[in-house]
Amino acid sequence: GAKAAIGRTTVIADGGYRGTDLVIPHRREKGQAELPAWKEEHNASHRKVRARVEHAFARMKTWKILRDCRLKGDGVHHAMLGIARLHNLNLAN
């Protein structure tokens, strides 16, 4: 179901998803001393984006509305829409 849910969206992940179509950090090959500079730059960019996403998840977990949601139905979906609307209202003021 996850593959159908994301469709053709580009998804970045950590190194635990090797062998999938997800964008993961580059790793050294066996016997390779270091990565080429372009791969190091890509990994640095990847870390920055993932850190932002992980921080956002951590912040959402502290909100009671998400703690009270159960993972059945579309409760989490509606909670996220509400949070996004509140956030946008806060930014508009």
GUDOMAR-802842 format. One record per residue (C-alpha): residue in one letter; x, y, z. Coordinates in Angstrom, 2 decimals, decimal comma. Layout:
# residues N
R type       u       v       w
R    A       X       Y       Z
...
***
This chain:
# residues 93
R type       u       v       w
R    G    0,00    0,00    0,00
R    A    2,88    2,42    0,67
R    K    4,05    2,34   -2,95
R    A    0,54    3,12   -4,19
R    A    0,19    5,93   -1,65
R    I    3,32    7,77   -2,77
R    G    2,80    7,21   -6,49
R    R    5,55    8,93   -8,46
R    T    6,62   11,23   -5,61
R    T   10,33   11,39   -4,87
R    V   10,89   10,04   -1,36
R    I   14,12   10,39    0,59
R    A   14,97    7,88    3,29
R    D   17,83    6,73    5,48
R    G   20,27    3,97    4,60
R    G   17,92    1,29    5,87
R    Y   16,03    1,32    2,57
R    R   18,77    0,04    0,27
R    G   17,50   -1,81   -2,77
R    T   14,33    0,30   -3,04
R    D   13,45    3,16   -5,37
R    L   13,82    5,67   -2,51
R    V   16,59    8,28   -2,51
R    I   19,11    7,23    0,15
R    P   22,58    8,51    1,10
R    H   25,54    7,27   -0,91
R    R   27,78    4,69    0,73
R    R   31,38    3,74    0,10
R    E   31,93    0,55   -1,82
R    K   33,94   -2,19   -0,17
R    G   37,60   -1,18   -0,21
R    Q   36,84    2,40   -1,22
R    A   38,63    4,93    1,04
R    E   36,26    7,86    0,56
R    L   33,35    9,05   -1,54
R    P   33,81   11,42   -4,48
R    A   33,12   15,07   -3,64
R    W   29,78   15,17   -5,48
R    K   28,49   12,22   -3,45
R    E   29,63   13,88   -0,20
R    E   27,78   17,06   -1,24
R    H   24,66   15,03   -2,04
R    N   24,84   13,32    1,36
R    A   25,20   16,69    3,11
R    S   22,11   18,01    1,32
R    H   20,25   14,79    2,12
R    R   21,11   15,11    5,85
R    K   19,84   18,70    5,98
R    V   16,49   17,83    4,40
R    R   15,99   14,72    6,53
R    A   16,85   16,66    9,70
R    R   14,12   19,21    8,93
R    V   11,57   16,47    8,32
R    E   12,53   14,57   11,48
R    H   12,31   17,77   13,54
R    A    8,84   18,43   12,11
R    F    7,73   14,91   13,05
R    A    9,11   15,37   16,56
R    R    7,22   18,65   16,95
R    M    3,98   17,09   15,74
R    K    4,30   14,24   18,22
R    T    4,22   16,73   21,09
R    W    0,82   18,04   20,03
R    K   -2,05   16,38   21,87
R    I   -4,26   16,23   18,78
R    L   -1,83   13,81   17,11
R    R   -1,26   11,75   20,24
R    D   -5,00   11,18   20,50
R    C   -5,44   10,13   16,88
R    R   -5,64    6,47   16,13
R    L   -4,19    5,05   12,95
R    K   -7,51    3,87   11,59
R    G   -9,72    5,67    9,19
R    D   -8,68    9,13    8,12
R    G   -8,35   10,73   11,59
R    V   -4,66   11,51   11,16
R    H   -5,36   13,01    7,74
R    H   -7,99   15,37    9,15
R    A   -5,77   16,26   12,11
R    M   -2,91   17,18    9,77
R    L   -5,22   19,32    7,63
R    G   -6,36   21,16   10,74
R    I   -2,80   21,70   11,93
R    A   -1,75   22,98    8,50
R    R   -4,65   25,43    8,45
R    L   -3,84   26,70   11,95
R    H   -0,20   27,09   10,98
R    N   -1,12   29,05    7,85
R    L   -3,44   31,29    9,87
R    N   -0,61   31,94   12,31
R    L    1,73   32,87    9,47
R    A   -0,88   35,21    7,94
R    N   -1,21   37,25   11,14
***
